[in-house]
Amino acid sequence: MLDKTLRMNLLYDFYQSLLTQKQRKYMSLYYLDDFSLGEIAEAFEVSRQAVYDNIKRTEAMLEEYEAKLMLLAKFEQRTELLAQIKEAIESNATPEEIMSMLDSLEKLD
């Protein structure tokens, strides 16, 4: 499993358009720019607890979106299948084996 920061960055990439401007800004500062809770709180003139609560709620929302839409999971499956297809081509796999992998790739959508 991906570590939490990497996972949140990926989920943010996929679902950021579903977040409010404030949620996007907090998540961007915290996860992408590596700001501390205190630095974000100071910039927005709110308490650290308010920033923490907003980030935790947003993380939960991103996980809910992923549970329903599975964009990250499908992306990871596609990436794995593409690697397998490249490997199969390089190892001179049969056309049937390659077609089987391509069929699996098409079924992900």
N, C-alpha and C positions, 0 to 999 in steps of 0.2 A: 504494500500500500504506500502511496505517496505520503511524504511527510505533510503535516498540516499546512504549512505555509505554501508549499508548492500546490497542494490541492486547492486551497482557497484562491490562489492566483489563477489557476485554470478555471475554476468555477466562476470567478469574477469575469474572466475573459468571455465565457460563454453566456453569462446571464446578466451582465452589468446593465443592459438596456432595460431590464425589468426592475431595477432599483431606483429609488429617489435620488435626486442630485446630492443630497446630504449623505445618504448611504454610500453612494459612489465615491464621494470625496473622502469620507472617513476610511473606507476600505482601501482606497488608492494610497492615501498617506500611510496607513498602518502596514499594509502588506507589500505594496510596491515600492514606496519610498522609505520604509523602515523607520517611520516616526514612532516615538513612544506615545503612550496614552496621555502623558502629561503635556507633551509638545502639541498634540492635536487639541487637547482641552484648552491650552493657552491660546492657540490660534483662533479657536471658535468661541472663546470666552465662556466656556461651560466647565462643569466639573469632570474630573477623570472618570468618575462613576458613570456619568452620562455618556461619555465616549465609549467606555467599556460595555455598557448595556446596549448601545446602538450597534457596536461591532458584533456582539454575541447574537443579537436578534438577526442581524444581517447574515451572519454565518449560518444560522439555522434556516433562514429563508433560502439561501443558496443551496443548502443540502436538500431542502424540500423540493426546490425546482429540479434538482438533479434526480431525485427519486421519481418524479413524475415524468420528466422529459428525457432523461438519460442521454443528454448530449455529450457529456464527458465520457461516459462509458462506451458509447458508440464510436467516438473519436479514438479512444484507446484500442478498441477492437479493430477498427479500420487500419490503424497504424501497425498493429500486430500482423494482420492479414497481408498488408502490403509488404512487410518485411519477409513474410513467408513466401509470397509470390516471387519476390526478387531472388530469394535464396533458391527457390525451385527452378527458376530460369537459369541461374548460374550453375546449378548442379545438373542441368539437362534433364529435368523431370519430364514426364510424358505430357503431351497436350491435354490428356484427360485429367491428370492431377492438377494442372494449372487451371483448367476450366472449372474444376470443382472448387478451387479456392476463389476464383472470380465469381462464381455463383454465390458463395458464402458472403463475399463482399457486397454483392448487389442486394442480398437479403437483409442487410443491416438497416436499410432505409425503410 
